[in-house]
């Protein structure tokens, strides 16, 4: 419900942001306590991908069963290409666009500026070195390489084509379903800094959320249980501009799950 309240404030077109649009309908604060009439799809690939912890699978499976108890119709479906190529597609497109956008960051026109004397190029070099951590630098370099002469079409261009395929694969499912469900992450939260030395392991943590992001679709994550004493996320994904449906489904499930956001050990 809090998400719906917040979204009702920030949603809509901003005249200063060309990437925003008007919503086709107003945001509704959810009141539903059941899921009668809702068509729920369970993508096999998103729910069976390698690396999902047993405790996460169990909690999500119970939440899916609860959807049926609340009146929804539930059936399995397929997203093979989205899951197989989504991660690689994202890590070409997102770094490329980050590289392109941050090429303007020089510490002169905007943003923090490195201290000390020097000409424009020297100051820009120090500013970018001091202003970005290892991960932003890694993504900028990856994106710069993907956009470089001779590689643009082979990497960035191909990734955009794959993105179109991912969008079509999702669109086909939304002719049959209103909402797709899966775990939000293959694992529960890992210790701070545990994967900083292995960027690939960090990237793979996003494997279940990236396909819908690449398709440009709204998603909602709610806690659906505990595994090893930590919350398990349940991801709900809908077609474009289906936020009201997601809020309704999320609210009804939250009421039925009655998940306690304050662990007993912290009381």
Residue, then its C-alpha position, 0 to 999 in steps of 0.5 A: x500500500x505504501x508503494x501505491x501511495x508513493x507511486x501516486x505522487x511521482x507517477x506521470x509526465x515531468x515536463x523536464x524529463x522526456x523519458x516520462x509519460x502520462x499514465x493511461x489511468x490514475x493510480x489506485x490504492x489497493x484494497x483487495x483481499x483476494x485474487x479472484x479472476x487474476x491469471x498468474x503465470x509461473x515461468x519455469x526458467x525463472x523458478x528453476x534457474x540454477x543457483x536458487x536456494x532451497x529455502x527460497x524455492x520453498x517460500x516462493x512455492x508456498x506463495x504460489x499455492x496461496x495465489x490459488x487459495x485466494x482465487x487466482x488461476x495459476x499455470x506454468x509458462x516459458x521464458x527461455x530466451x529471456x532468461x538465457x540471454x537477458x543477463x548478457x543483453x543487460x550487461x552490454x546495453x546498460x554499461x554502453x549507455x552509462x559510458x555514453x552518458x558519463x562521457x560528459x562528466x568532466x568535473x568542470x560543467x557539473x559534479x565534484x571536481x578534483x583538486x589541484x592545478x592542470x589543464x582541462x584534460x588533466x583535471x578531467x582525468x583526475x576527476x573521473x579517477x577519483x569520482x568513480x569506484x571500481x564497479x562504475x569504472x568496470x562498467x564504463x570500460x565495458x561500455x566503451x569497448x562495446x561502443x568502440x569502432x568495429x564492435x558497436x554492431x556486433x555487441x551493442x547493436x546485437x544486444x538491442x535486437x535481443x532486447x526486442x526478442x525479450x520484449x516480444x517473448x514477455x508480450x506473448x505471455x501477457x496474452x494469457x496471464x495478468x501477472x508473472x511470479x518468481x523469486x526476486x533473487x536466487x538467494x537471500x541477502x548475502x553479507x556486505x562485501x561478500x561478492x565484491x571480489x567476484x563481479x560475475x557472482x554479483x551480476x548473477x544475483x540479478x538474473x531473475x529481475x533483469x529479463x523484465x527490466x530489459x522488456x521495459x515492464x513494471x515489477x513489484x517485490x514483496x517478502x513471502x517468507x524466511x530462509x536462514x532467518x532472512x526474508x525471501x522476495x517474491x517478484x510480481x511482473x506485469x505488462x506495461x502500465x499494469x501497476x494497479x494490477x500489481x498493487x492489487x496482487x501484492x496487497x492481497x498476498x501481503x495480507x494473506x501472508x501476514x509477513x512480520x517485517x520485524x524479526x522476533x530477535x529484534x523485538 
